[in-house]
Amino acid sequence: MPAEAILNACKLFARVTEPSRSTLLDMAVIRRFPAGETIFRQGDPCPGLFLVGTGLVRIFMLAPTGKQQILHQVTDGGTFAEVATIGQFDCPAFAEAALDTECLLLPNQRFQRALQEDHALCLQLLGGLAGRVHHFVELLENITLRDAAGRVARFLLKTTDSDHDRVLLPGLKKDLANQLNLTSETFSRTLRRLIDAGIVIPTQGQELQIASRERLQHISDGLFPLF
């Protein structure tokens, strides 16, 4: 996939205009990772900012006990390591290719230099970074204030294609369950009950169709118990 196509599809850089776009493309390096390969480890020096062109990247932390907590999964058009790159600190989590993945890397030092020289680029990135902070606030709210049904319902609503009410589950169910702080069994059971209740309909593969957005929203808000 050409570097320009990856940059054009990236949500974080959607507001970036010329000549900043050309500056980014000049420094960009295509990186490819087979499924299962570690991209970087928690505590490693940050290599730079990654833009996902195709594939899926799992971002997770590892406790001393070995327990893994998935923070988020990055699909086409997404980014990772942006906060560590801009904040100039070591990688706060692990990154692993969950599928064969192609990324665009903006190397740390050159990207830092571009930020120092191009104030317009800094301002254009602020909106995208604010969205990332909002994502983690929602993640914390989801884990602490919602039960299993509410978490799954909220996840489906956030992942849906709003024009057609379709949901393509990004990755393995066990990873999605971990991201929502649920066991695989609880996630699968909750999804099955949503299907049995006629709220979502399985179509093909990892794709679901939301039959009742209103009922799903009520479950997400805790206004309509599923069980």
N, CA and C of each residue as an Amber inpcrd file, in Angstrom:
protein
   681
   0.8570000  -1.1930000   0.0000000   0.0000000   0.0000000   0.0000000
   0.8940000   1.2450000   0.0000000   0.7070000   2.1800000  -0.9190000
   1.5710000   3.3640000  -0.9730000   1.4860000   4.2040000   0.2980000
   2.6090000   4.8250000   0.6410000   2.6560000   5.6480000   1.8490000
   1.6050000   6.7530000   1.8180000   1.4110000   7.3590000   0.6660000
   0.4420000   8.4540000   0.5560000  -0.9750000   7.9710000   0.8400000
  -1.3030000   6.7520000   0.3880000  -2.6380000   6.2030000   0.6250000
  -2.8650000   5.9460000   2.1140000  -1.8330000   5.4640000   2.8150000
  -1.9490000   5.2240000   4.2590000  -2.1570000   6.5440000   4.9890000
  -1.3990000   7.5630000   4.6210000  -1.5440000   8.8720000   5.2640000
  -2.9180000   9.4650000   4.9830000  -3.3960000   9.3320000   3.7550000
  -4.7010000   9.8880000   3.3930000  -5.8370000   9.2400000   4.1670000
  -5.6750000   7.9590000   4.5130000  -6.7330000   7.2310000   5.2180000
  -6.6610000   7.4020000   6.7310000  -5.6070000   8.0560000   7.2260000
  -5.3820000   8.1510000   8.6730000  -6.2530000   9.2350000   9.3000000
  -7.0230000   8.8390000  10.3250000  -7.9420000   9.7680000  10.9880000
  -7.1860000  10.8760000  11.7170000  -6.0750000  10.5330000  12.3670000
  -5.3400000  11.5180000  13.1590000  -4.8310000  12.6730000  12.3000000
  -4.4730000  12.3710000  11.0480000  -3.8970000  13.3880000  10.1760000
  -4.9020000  13.9370000   9.1650000  -6.1850000  13.7170000   9.4190000
  -7.2150000  14.1490000   8.4670000  -7.2090000  15.6600000   8.2440000
  -6.7980000  16.4240000   9.2690000  -6.8230000  17.8900000   9.1590000
  -5.5060000  18.4780000   8.6530000  -4.5270000  17.6330000   8.4480000
  -3.2030000  18.1260000   8.0470000  -3.2030000  18.4740000   6.5570000
  -2.7100000  19.6580000   6.2340000  -2.6880000  20.1470000   4.8570000
  -1.2410000  20.3670000   4.4020000  -1.0940000  20.7530000   3.1450000
   0.2390000  21.0770000   2.6180000   0.7450000  22.3820000   3.2360000
   2.0420000  22.5420000   3.4330000   3.1300000  21.6150000   3.0470000
   3.4250000  20.5470000   4.0950000   2.6230000  20.5240000   5.1830000
   2.8920000  19.5740000   6.2700000   2.7930000  18.1330000   5.7950000
   1.8340000  17.8410000   4.8940000   1.6620000  16.4660000   4.4080000
   2.9220000  15.9860000   3.6870000   3.4890000  16.8500000   2.8660000
   4.7090000  16.4720000   2.1380000   5.8670000  16.2190000   3.0970000
   5.9290000  17.0140000   4.1670000   6.9770000  16.8160000   5.1800000
   6.8510000  15.4350000   5.8110000   5.6190000  15.0340000   6.1240000
   5.3870000  13.7230000   6.7310000   5.7390000  12.6000000   5.7640000
   5.3540000  12.7420000   4.5100000   5.6410000  11.6990000   3.5200000
   7.1360000  11.5650000   3.2600000   7.8540000  12.6530000   3.3430000
   9.3070000  12.6040000   3.1250000  10.0180000  11.7590000   4.1820000
   9.4850000  11.7560000   5.4020000  10.1440000  11.0070000   6.4810000
   9.5760000   9.5990000   6.6580000   8.4310000   9.3190000   6.0360000
   7.6970000   8.0770000   6.2950000   8.4410000   6.8360000   5.8040000
   8.3380000   5.7660000   6.5910000   8.9600000   4.4760000   6.2650000
   7.8840000   3.3920000   6.3520000   7.7560000   2.5840000   5.3060000
   6.8130000   1.4580000   5.3300000   7.3990000   0.3340000   6.1780000
   6.6010000  -0.1650000   7.1320000   7.0180000  -1.3060000   7.9590000
   5.9490000  -2.3960000   7.8590000   6.3940000  -3.6330000   7.7120000
   5.4680000  -4.7690000   7.6250000   5.7720000  -5.7470000   8.7530000
   4.7030000  -6.2370000   9.3970000   4.8430000  -7.1440000  10.5370000
   3.9310000  -8.3580000  10.3300000   4.4830000  -9.5730000  10.3700000
   3.6230000 -10.7600000  10.2920000   2.8170000 -10.9260000  11.5740000
   1.7160000 -11.6350000  11.4810000   0.8660000 -11.8650000  12.6500000
   1.6730000 -12.4950000  13.7790000   1.5170000 -11.9540000  14.9780000
   2.2080000 -12.4730000  16.1480000   3.5190000 -11.7830000  16.4650000
   4.0130000 -10.9350000  15.5640000   5.2960000 -10.2620000  15.8110000
   5.1160000  -9.0820000  16.7660000   6.0390000  -8.9650000  17.7240000
   6.0440000  -7.8270000  18.6360000   6.6490000  -6.6220000  17.9230000
   5.9180000  -5.5160000  17.9230000   6.3850000  -4.2910000  17.2670000
   7.2820000  -3.5040000  18.2150000   6.8640000  -3.3820000  19.4620000
   7.7250000  -2.8420000  20.5220000   7.2100000  -3.3360000  21.8650000
   8.0680000  -3.2370000  22.8760000   7.7390000  -3.7070000  24.2130000
   7.5810000  -2.5360000  25.1790000   6.8390000  -2.7950000  26.2290000
   6.6700000  -1.7990000  27.2820000   8.0400000  -1.4270000  27.8470000
   8.3660000  -0.1380000  27.8640000   9.6570000   0.3280000  28.3600000
  10.7020000   0.5520000  27.2890000  10.4380000   0.0900000  26.0480000
  11.3730000   0.3400000  24.9450000  11.3870000   1.8310000  24.5910000
  12.5200000   2.3400000  24.0900000  12.5110000   3.6970000  23.5320000
  11.4890000   3.7640000  22.3970000  10.7250000   4.8210000  22.3440000
   9.6730000   4.9290000  21.3310000  10.2880000   5.1330000  19.9470000
   9.9840000   4.2410000  18.9810000  10.5750000   4.3700000  17.6410000
   9.9460000   5.4800000  16.8060000   8.7580000   5.9070000  17.1850000
   8.0570000   6.9310000  16.4160000   6.5700000   6.6490000  16.3850000
   5.8810000   7.3640000  15.5320000   4.4280000   7.2660000  15.4280000
   4.0670000   6.3340000  14.2780000   3.1680000   5.3750000  14.5380000
   2.7700000   4.3790000  13.5440000   1.3600000   4.6710000  13.0300000
   1.1870000   4.5660000  11.7220000  -0.1200000   4.6570000  11.0750000
  -0.4150000   3.2880000  10.4720000  -1.5540000   2.7060000  10.7890000
  -1.8960000   1.3750000  10.2760000  -2.5600000   1.5120000   8.9080000
  -1.9490000   0.8770000   7.9100000  -2.5390000   0.8610000   6.5750000
  -3.4990000  -0.3000000   6.4200000  -3.0140000  -1.5100000   6.7170000
  -3.8480000  -2.7120000   6.6950000  -3.4440000  -3.6000000   7.8620000
  -4.3910000  -4.3810000   8.3600000  -4.0930000  -5.3200000   9.4400000
  -4.7350000  -4.9260000  10.7510000  -4.1480000  -5.4140000  11.8390000
  -4.6880000  -5.1780000  13.1790000  -3.5420000  -5.2350000  14.1840000
  -3.4540000  -4.2190000  15.0470000  -2.4060000  -4.1520000  16.0650000
  -3.0450000  -4.1480000  17.4420000  -2.5470000  -5.0110000  18.3050000
  -3.0370000  -5.1340000  19.6830000  -2.1060000  -4.3360000  20.5990000
  -2.6650000  -3.3930000  21.3570000  -1.9010000  -2.6040000  22.3250000
  -2.2850000  -3.0880000  23.7150000  -1.3010000  -3.5440000  24.5020000
  -1.6340000  -4.1190000  25.8040000  -0.5270000  -3.8610000  26.8170000
  -0.9080000  -3.9860000  28.0940000   0.0560000  -3.8950000  29.1930000
   0.1490000  -5.2610000  29.8470000   1.2820000  -5.5250000  30.4680000
   1.5320000  -6.8150000  31.0990000   1.8600000  -6.5900000  32.5660000
   1.0740000  -7.2140000  33.4440000   1.3170000  -7.1100000  34.8820000
   2.4800000  -8.0260000  35.2690000   3.1160000  -7.7840000  36.4330000
   4.2010000  -8.6650000  36.8940000   3.7660000 -10.1230000  37.0080000
   2.4610000 -10.3440000  37.2230000   1.9330000 -11.7040000  37.3280000
   1.7880000 -12.3790000  35.9710000   1.9510000 -11.5950000  34.8990000
   1.7710000 -12.1350000  33.5570000   0.4070000 -11.8610000  32.9730000
  -0.5020000 -11.2950000  33.7750000  -1.8410000 -10.9760000  33.2750000
  -1.7480000  -9.8790000  32.2180000  -2.4580000 -10.0810000  31.1200000
  -2.4470000  -9.1370000  30.0120000  -3.7360000  -8.3200000  30.0100000
  -3.6150000  -7.0090000  29.8570000  -4.7830000  -6.1460000  29.7310000
  -4.6860000  -5.3800000  28.4190000  -5.6190000  -5.6700000  27.5190000
  -5.6310000  -4.9800000  26.2330000  -6.2320000  -3.5900000  26.4120000
  -5.4970000  -2.5800000  25.9680000  -5.9640000  -1.1940000  26.0660000
  -6.8320000  -0.8320000  24.8700000  -6.3750000  -1.1860000  23.6950000
  -7.1850000  -0.9800000  22.4940000  -6.5530000  -1.7410000  21.3410000
  -7.3130000  -1.8770000  20.2640000  -6.8320000  -2.5380000  19.0580000
  -6.9470000  -1.5470000  17.9000000  -5.9140000  -1.4890000  17.1000000
  -5.8260000  -0.4680000  16.0570000  -6.0010000  -1.1190000  14.6890000
  -6.9680000  -0.6280000  13.9340000  -7.2500000  -1.1610000  12.6040000
  -6.8640000  -0.1270000  11.5400000  -7.2420000  -0.4120000  10.2970000
  -6.9090000   0.4630000   9.1650000  -7.3100000   1.9120000   9.4590000
  -6.3860000   2.8310000   9.2210000  -6.6720000   4.2450000   9.4230000
  -6.3700000   4.7500000  10.8190000  -6.0170000   3.8360000  11.7240000
  -5.7200000   4.2190000  13.1000000  -4.2320000   4.4580000  13.3170000
  -3.8970000   4.9320000  14.5040000  -2.5030000   5.2100000  14.8600000
  -2.1990000   4.6470000  16.2390000  -0.9140000   4.4560000  16.5120000
  -0.4970000   4.0970000  17.8690000   0.9000000   4.6460000  18.1260000
   1.2430000   4.7330000  19.4000000   2.5050000   5.3180000  19.8880000
   2.5620000   6.8260000  19.6680000   1.4140000   7.4420000  19.3880000
   1.4160000   8.8810000  19.1500000   1.6950000   9.6820000  20.4170000
   1.1370000   9.2490000  21.5540000   1.3200000   9.9900000  22.8020000
   2.7730000   9.8940000  23.2700000   3.3570000   8.6890000  23.1930000
   4.7570000   8.5140000  23.5920000   5.6910000   9.3000000  22.6740000
   5.3580000   9.3520000  21.3900000   6.1920000  10.0910000  20.4410000
   6.1590000  11.5870000  20.7390000   4.9650000  12.1290000  20.8800000
   4.8380000  13.5710000  21.1040000   5.2980000  13.9530000  22.5090000
   5.0220000  13.0690000  23.4990000   5.4320000  13.3490000  24.8730000
   6.8890000  13.0400000  25.1550000   7.5540000  12.3730000  24.2080000
   8.9740000  12.0280000  24.3220000   9.2670000  11.1640000  25.5530000
   8.5010000  10.0810000  25.7080000   8.8130000   9.1170000  26.7540000
   8.7900000   7.7080000  26.1780000   9.2610000   6.7430000  26.9670000
   9.3430000   5.3600000  26.4990000   7.9500000   4.7750000  26.2670000
   7.9220000   3.6910000  25.5180000   6.6420000   3.0460000  25.2020000
   5.9570000   2.5870000  26.4880000   4.7280000   3.0300000  26.7580000
   4.0470000   2.6630000  27.9990000   3.3600000   1.3050000  27.9320000
   3.3650000   0.6580000  26.7670000   2.6650000  -0.6150000  26.5950000
   3.3380000  -1.4150000  25.4830000   2.8740000  -2.6550000  25.3200000
   3.3350000  -3.5100000  24.2290000   2.4760000  -3.2440000  22.9890000
   3.0670000  -3.4440000  21.8200000   2.3200000  -3.4370000  20.5620000
   2.6630000  -4.7130000  19.8100000   1.6370000  -5.4260000  19.3660000
   1.8330000  -6.7040000  18.6750000   0.8970000  -6.7750000  17.4780000
   1.4050000  -7.2640000  16.3630000   0.5620000  -7.4620000  15.1800000
  -0.3510000  -8.6610000  15.4230000  -1.6580000  -8.4140000  15.4790000
  -2.6160000  -9.5050000  15.6620000  -2.8890000 -10.2090000  14.3340000
  -2.7490000  -9.4720000  13.2320000  -2.8450000 -10.0040000  11.8750000
  -1.6270000  -9.5040000  11.0990000  -1.4060000 -10.0550000   9.9170000
  -0.3670000  -9.4790000   9.0550000  -0.6880000  -7.9980000   8.8670000
   0.2760000  -7.1450000   9.1670000   0.0000000  -5.7080000   9.2540000
   1.0360000  -4.8940000   8.4890000   0.5560000  -3.8770000   7.8000000
   1.4320000  -2.9210000   7.1230000   1.2140000  -1.5500000   7.7500000
   2.2990000  -0.9140000   8.1570000   2.2390000   0.3870000   8.8290000
   3.1270000   1.4030000   8.1340000   2.8230000   2.6460000   8.3960000
   3.6930000   3.7540000   8.0260000   4.3030000   4.2760000   9.3190000
   5.6270000   4.3180000   9.3980000   6.3150000   4.8110000  10.5920000
   6.8620000   6.2110000  10.3290000   6.5170000   7.1350000  11.2300000
   7.1150000   8.4710000  11.2260000   8.1740000   8.4640000  12.3190000
   9.4640000   8.3360000  11.9580000  10.5250000   8.1470000  12.9560000
  10.5690000   9.2840000  13.9770000  10.8610000   8.8990000  15.2090000
  10.7560000   9.7970000  16.3570000  11.4860000  11.1290000  16.1640000
  12.7760000  11.0800000  15.9010000  13.5670000  12.3110000  15.8490000
  13.1240000  13.2370000  14.7210000  12.8560000  12.6750000  13.5560000
  12.4380000  13.5070000  12.4300000  11.0430000  14.0880000  12.6660000
  10.1780000  13.3020000  13.3030000   8.8350000  13.8050000  13.5900000
   8.8940000  14.9220000  14.6290000   9.7530000  14.7480000  15.6560000
   9.9300000  15.7950000  16.6620000  10.4320000  17.0890000  16.0180000
  11.3630000  16.9390000  15.1020000  11.9130000  18.1160000  14.4280000
  10.8320000  18.8160000  13.5990000   9.9820000  18.0210000  12.9540000
   8.8950000  18.6030000  12.1620000   7.9190000  19.3740000  13.0480000
   7.6290000  18.8350000  14.2360000   6.7250000  19.5210000  15.1640000
   7.3180000  20.8470000  15.6350000   8.6240000  20.8510000  15.8650000
   9.2870000  22.0790000  16.3260000   9.3040000  23.1580000  15.2440000
   9.3950000  22.7230000  13.9960000   9.5170000  23.6800000  12.8950000
   8.1780000  24.0690000  12.2750000   7.1590000  23.2430000  12.4930000
   5.8670000  23.4500000  11.8210000   4.7590000  23.5820000  12.8660000
   4.4870000  24.7960000  13.2990000   3.4720000  25.0100000  14.3290000
   2.0680000  24.6590000  13.8310000   1.8330000  24.8170000  12.5390000
   0.5300000  24.4590000  11.9790000   0.2720000  22.9650000  12.1450000
   1.3110000  22.1510000  11.9540000   1.1750000  20.7070000  12.1310000
   0.7830000  20.3820000  13.5670000   1.4010000  21.0620000  14.5390000
   1.0680000  20.8410000  15.9550000  -0.4050000  21.1160000  16.2130000
  -0.8880000  22.2430000  15.7080000  -2.2790000  22.6270000  15.9390000
  -3.2430000  21.6560000  15.2720000  -2.8710000  21.1800000  14.0850000
  -3.7410000  20.2680000  13.3580000  -3.8400000  18.9010000  14.0370000
  -2.8180000  18.5490000  14.8190000  -2.8210000  17.2620000  15.5160000
  -3.5940000  17.3040000  16.8310000  -3.8280000  18.4990000  17.3670000
  -4.4610000  18.6080000  18.6810000  -5.8370000  17.9510000  18.7130000
  -6.6210000  18.1720000  17.6610000  -7.9590000  17.5820000  17.6240000
  -7.9190000  16.0670000  17.6650000  -6.9950000  15.4780000  16.9160000
  -6.8690000  14.0220000  16.9040000  -6.4450000  13.4650000  18.2420000
  -5.5200000  14.1480000  18.9250000  -5.0570000  13.6840000  20.2340000
  -6.1460000  13.8310000  21.2900000  -6.9530000  14.8830000  21.1710000
  -8.0750000  15.0440000  22.0950000  -9.0380000  13.8710000  21.9600000
  -9.2100000  13.3900000  20.7340000 -10.0640000  12.2280000  20.5140000
  -9.5180000  10.9860000  21.1890000  -8.1890000  10.8270000  21.2100000
  -7.5850000   9.6720000  21.8640000  -7.7930000   9.7320000  23.3730000
  -7.6510000  10.9200000  23.9770000  -7.9060000  11.0830000  25.4140000
  -9.3590000  10.7310000  25.7180000 -10.2630000  11.1960000  24.8690000
 -11.6900000  10.9020000  25.0510000 -11.9410000   9.3970000  25.0040000
 -11.2230000   8.7030000  24.1180000 -11.3730000   7.2470000  24.0100000
 -11.0330000   6.5580000  25.3270000  -9.9420000   6.9620000  25.9780000
  -9.5280000   6.3040000  27.2130000 -10.4250000   6.6820000  28.3910000
 -10.9760000   7.8870000  28.3800000 -11.9610000   8.2540000  29.4070000
 -13.1940000   7.3670000  29.2710000 -13.6310000   7.1380000  28.0370000
 -14.7820000   6.2660000  27.7970000 -14.4750000   4.8290000  28.2020000
 -13.2490000   4.3790000  27.9300000 -12.8520000   3.0220000  28.3140000
 -12.9320000   2.8500000  29.8220000 -12.4350000   3.8230000  30.5730000
 -12.4840000   3.7720000  32.0290000 -13.9240000   3.7860000  32.5210000
 -14.7370000   4.6420000  31.9240000 -16.1530000   4.7130000  32.3000000
 -16.8500000   3.3860000  32.0260000 -16.5510000   2.7930000  30.8790000
 -17.1850000   1.5440000  30.4830000 -16.8780000   0.4270000  31.4750000
 -15.6120000   0.3330000  31.8940000 -15.1860000  -0.7430000  32.7880000
 -15.7250000  -0.5560000  34.1950000 -15.7770000   0.6920000  34.6710000
 -16.1290000   0.9420000  36.0740000 -17.6240000   1.1150000  36.3090000
 -18.3720000   1.5980000  35.3170000 -19.7730000   1.9610000  35.5570000
 -20.7870000   1.0520000  34.8750000 -20.3500000   0.1490000  34.0000000
 -21.3000000  -0.6890000  33.2750000 -21.0930000  -2.1610000  33.6080000
 -22.2150000  -2.9270000  33.5910000 -22.1110000  -4.3720000  33.7510000
 -21.7090000  -4.9830000  32.4090000 -21.6390000  -6.3180000  32.3580000
 -21.1620000  -6.9910000  31.1410000 -22.0160000  -6.6370000  29.9280000
 -23.3410000  -6.6840000  30.0940000 -24.2300000  -6.3790000  28.9700000
 -24.0520000  -4.9390000  28.5110000 -23.9110000  -4.0220000  29.4670000
 -23.7210000  -2.6170000  29.1290000 -22.4210000  -2.3810000  28.3870000
 -21.3610000  -3.0820000  28.7930000 -20.0620000  -2.9180000  28.1310000
 -20.1100000  -3.4160000  26.6890000 -20.7050000  -4.5950000  26.5030000
 -20.7790000  -5.1540000  25.1500000 -21.6680000  -4.2780000  24.2670000
 -22.8000000  -3.8360000  24.8150000 -23.7090000  -2.9790000  24.0460000
 -23.0170000  -1.6790000  23.6470000 -22.3090000  -1.0660000  24.5940000
 -21.6020000   0.1790000  24.3120000 -20.5330000  -0.0290000  23.2450000
 -19.8070000  -1.1450000  23.3520000 -18.7640000  -1.4510000  22.3700000
 -19.3650000  -1.5840000  20.9710000 -20.4850000  -2.3030000  20.8540000
 -21.1190000  -2.4980000  19.5510000 -21.5910000  -1.1670000  18.9630000
 -22.1460000  -0.3130000  19.8120000 -22.6140000   0.9920000  19.3390000
 -21.4620000   1.8610000  18.8450000 -20.3170000   1.7760000  19.5300000
 -19.1650000   2.5920000  19.1450000 -18.4710000   2.0450000  17.8950000
 -18.6460000   0.7450000  17.6390000 -17.9430000   0.1020000  16.5280000
 -18.7800000   0.0750000  15.2570000 -20.0580000   0.3940000  15.3720000
 -20.9700000   0.2380000  14.2460000 -20.6990000   1.2180000  13.1190000
 -21.0250000   0.7730000  11.9180000 -21.0940000   1.6500000  10.7500000
 -22.4510000   2.3370000  10.8290000 -22.4730000   3.5990000  11.2320000
 -23.7250000   4.2820000  11.5630000 -24.6850000   4.3760000  10.3790000
 -24.1670000   4.3270000   9.1510000 -25.0420000   4.4420000   7.9810000
 -25.8610000   3.1780000   7.7380000 -25.3090000   2.0360000   8.1150000
 -25.9890000   0.7770000   7.8110000 -26.1950000  -0.1060000   9.0390000
 -25.8240000   0.3770000  10.2320000 -25.9740000  -0.3930000  11.4710000
 -25.2790000  -1.7440000  11.3940000 -24.1170000  -1.7740000  10.7430000
 -23.3250000  -3.0020000  10.6810000 -22.1300000  -2.8820000  11.6110000
 -21.7690000  -4.0080000  12.2170000 -20.6050000  -4.0570000  13.1010000
 -19.6590000  -5.1350000  12.5900000 -18.4160000  -4.7710000  12.3480000
 -17.3850000  -5.7500000  12.0110000 -16.4790000  -5.8840000  13.2210000
 -16.5520000  -7.0290000  13.9030000 -15.7670000  -7.2270000  15.1190000
 -14.2790000  -7.2090000  14.7770000 -13.5160000  -6.2690000  15.3550000
 -12.0970000  -6.1350000  15.0100000 -11.2120000  -7.0650000  15.8280000
 -10.9710000  -8.2540000  15.3150000 -10.0750000  -9.1620000  16.0220000
 -10.7900000 -10.3270000  16.6770000 -10.0330000 -11.0620000  17.4680000
 -10.5420000 -12.2540000  18.1370000 -11.4500000 -11.8780000  19.2950000
 -12.4540000 -12.7230000  19.5560000 -13.3860000 -12.4410000  20.6490000
 -12.6770000 -12.4050000  21.9950000 -11.6450000 -13.2300000  22.1560000
 -10.9430000 -13.2440000  23.4470000 -10.2310000 -11.9170000  23.6930000
  -9.7410000 -11.2890000  22.6190000  -9.0790000  -9.9930000  22.7550000
 -10.0890000  -8.8830000  23.0170000 -11.2390000  -8.9680000  22.3680000
 -12.2890000  -7.9760000  22.6170000 -12.7900000  -8.0920000  24.0450000
 -12.9300000  -9.3330000  24.5270000 -13.3590000  -9.5520000  25.9110000
 -12.3520000  -8.9550000  26.8840000 -11.0740000  -9.1890000  26.6260000
 -10.0240000  -8.6470000  27.4890000 -10.0730000  -7.1240000  27.5110000
 -10.2850000  -6.5210000  26.3510000 -10.3570000  -5.0610000  26.2570000
 -11.4980000  -4.5110000  27.1090000 -12.5960000  -5.2760000  27.2190000
 -13.7550000  -4.8550000  28.0060000 -13.6910000  -5.3560000  29.4460000
 -12.5530000  -5.9710000  29.8050000 -12.3500000  -6.5220000  31.1480000
 -13.3940000  -7.5950000  31.4780000 -13.6350000  -8.4650000  30.5000000
 -14.5610000  -9.5840000  30.6520000 -13.8240000 -10.8760000  30.3060000
 -14.3420000 -11.9980000  30.7850000 -13.8140000 -13.2790000  30.3350000
 -14.3680000 -13.5710000  28.9420000 -13.6860000 -14.4390000  28.2040000
 -14.1630000 -14.8120000  26.8700000 -15.5550000 -15.4190000  26.9410000
 -15.7820000 -16.2250000  27.9930000 -17.0760000 -16.8830000  28.1510000
 -18.1900000 -15.8660000  28.3770000 -17.9150000 -14.8640000  29.2230000
 -18.9290000 -13.8410000  29.5020000 -19.2310000 -13.0200000  28.2550000
 -18.1900000 -12.6720000  27.5040000 -18.3920000 -11.8980000  26.2770000
 -19.2400000 -12.6910000  25.2840000 -18.8850000 -13.9590000  25.0650000
 -19.6220000 -14.7960000  24.1060000 -21.0600000 -15.0100000  24.5570000
 -21.2510000 -15.2440000  25.8650000 -22.6030000 -15.4640000  26.3930000
 -23.4640000 -14.2020000  26.2380000 -22.8800000 -13.0510000  26.5240000
 -23.6190000 -11.7930000  26.3990000 -23.9940000 -11.5280000  24.9440000
 -23.0560000 -11.7710000  24.0390000 -23.3250000 -11.5800000  22.6160000
 -24.4230000 -12.5280000  22.1480000 -24.3870000 -13.7690000  22.6340000
 -25.4090000 -14.7470000  22.2700000 -26.7880000 -14.3080000  22.7580000
 -26.8630000 -13.7290000  23.9430000 -28.1550000 -13.2790000  24.4770000
 -28.6810000 -12.0690000  23.7130000 -27.7900000 -11.2260000  23.2450000
 -28.2160000 -10.1120000  22.3950000 -28.7780000 -10.6360000  21.0740000
 -28.1530000 -11.6980000  20.5550000 -28.6370000 -12.3160000  19.3190000
 -29.9830000 -12.9930000  19.5610000 -30.0880000 -13.7600000  20.6570000
 -31.3370000 -14.4620000  20.9700000 -32.4890000 -13.4920000  21.2070000
 -32.1650000 -12.3050000  21.7280000 -33.1970000 -11.2940000  21.9890000
 -33.5820000 -10.5330000  20.7240000 -32.9000000 -10.8230000  19.6210000
 -33.2130000 -10.1650000  18.3570000 -32.6890000  -8.7470000  18.2450000
 -31.7530000  -8.3830000  19.1290000 -31.2110000  -7.0190000  19.1260000
 -30.0950000  -6.8870000  18.0970000 -29.2930000  -7.9360000  17.9590000
 -28.2910000  -7.9820000  16.8930000 -28.4540000  -9.2850000  16.1260000
 -28.0540000  -9.2730000  14.8690000 -28.2150000 -10.4360000  13.9930000
 -26.8590000 -10.7660000  13.3700000 -26.3740000 -12.0090000  13.5270000
 -25.1250000 -12.3860000  12.8550000 -25.3600000 -12.4930000  11.3540000
 -24.4340000 -11.9890000  10.5600000 -24.5850000 -12.0690000   9.1070000
 -23.5450000 -13.0190000   8.5270000 -22.2950000 -12.5930000   8.4670000
 -21.2500000 -13.4820000   7.9570000 -19.9350000 -13.1870000   8.6480000
 -19.2050000 -14.2450000   8.9570000 -17.9010000 -14.0830000   9.5940000
 -17.9780000 -13.2870000  10.8800000 -17.2160000 -12.2010000  10.9410000
 -17.1300000 -11.3480000  12.1260000 -18.1360000 -10.1980000  12.0830000
 -19.0650000 -10.2470000  11.1460000 -19.9880000  -9.1180000  10.9510000
 -21.3300000  -9.3650000  11.6300000 -21.8560000  -8.3050000  12.2520000
 -23.1700000  -8.3360000  12.8850000 -24.0070000  -7.1940000  12.3310000
 -25.3240000  -7.3720000  12.3750000 -26.2560000  -6.3140000  12.0010000
 -27.0480000  -5.9170000  13.2430000 -27.0760000  -4.6270000  13.5620000
 -27.8720000  -4.1590000  14.6980000 -29.3210000  -4.0380000  14.2480000
 -30.1990000  -4.8280000  14.8760000 -31.6170000  -4.8140000  14.5180000
 -32.3750000  -3.7230000  15.2590000 -31.9340000  -3.4080000  16.4790000
 -32.6010000  -2.3680000  17.2660000 -31.5550000  -1.5220000  17.9830000
 -31.2040000  -0.4060000  17.3590000 -30.2330000   0.5080000  17.9760000
 -30.7890000   1.0690000  19.2860000 -32.1020000   1.3240000  19.3250000
 -32.7150000   1.9020000  20.5260000 -32.5900000   0.9550000  21.7200000
 -32.8950000  -0.3290000  21.5200000 -32.7950000  -1.2960000  22.6160000
 -31.3430000  -1.4760000  23.0500000 -30.4410000  -1.4810000  22.0770000
 -29.0210000  -1.6250000  22.4040000 -28.5400000  -0.4170000  23.2150000
 -29.0190000   0.7710000  22.8640000 -28.6570000   1.9770000  23.6090000
 -29.1940000   1.9120000  25.0320000 -30.4150000   1.4030000  25.2040000
 -30.9970000   1.2650000  26.5440000 -30.1730000   0.3080000  27.4040000
 -29.7090000  -0.7860000  26.8080000 -28.8700000  -1.7340000  27.5500000
 -27.5470000  -1.0780000  27.9140000 -26.9700000  -0.3340000  26.9800000
 -25.7220000   0.3800000  27.2520000 -25.8860000   1.3630000  28.4070000
 -27.0340000   2.0170000  28.4820000 -27.2910000   3.0180000  29.5260000
 -27.7990000   2.4090000  30.8300000 -27.9810000   1.0820000  30.8480000
 -28.4680000   0.4290000  32.0550000 -29.9540000   0.6000000  32.2860000
 -30.7050000   0.9780000  31.2450000 -32.1420000   1.2460000  31.3870000
 -32.9930000   0.0390000  31.0370000 -32.3640000  -0.9850000  30.4450000
 -33.1150000  -2.1540000  29.9970000 -32.2580000  -3.3830000  30.2540000
 -32.5040000  -4.0940000  31.3670000 -31.6620000  -5.2610000  31.6870000
 -31.8220000  -6.3590000  30.6480000 -30.6990000  -6.9310000  30.2550000
 -30.7270000  -8.0130000  29.2680000 -31.0280000  -9.3360000  29.9290000
 -30.5570000  -9.5070000  31.1900000 -30.6710000 -10.8120000  31.8390000
 -31.8190000 -10.8140000  32.8370000
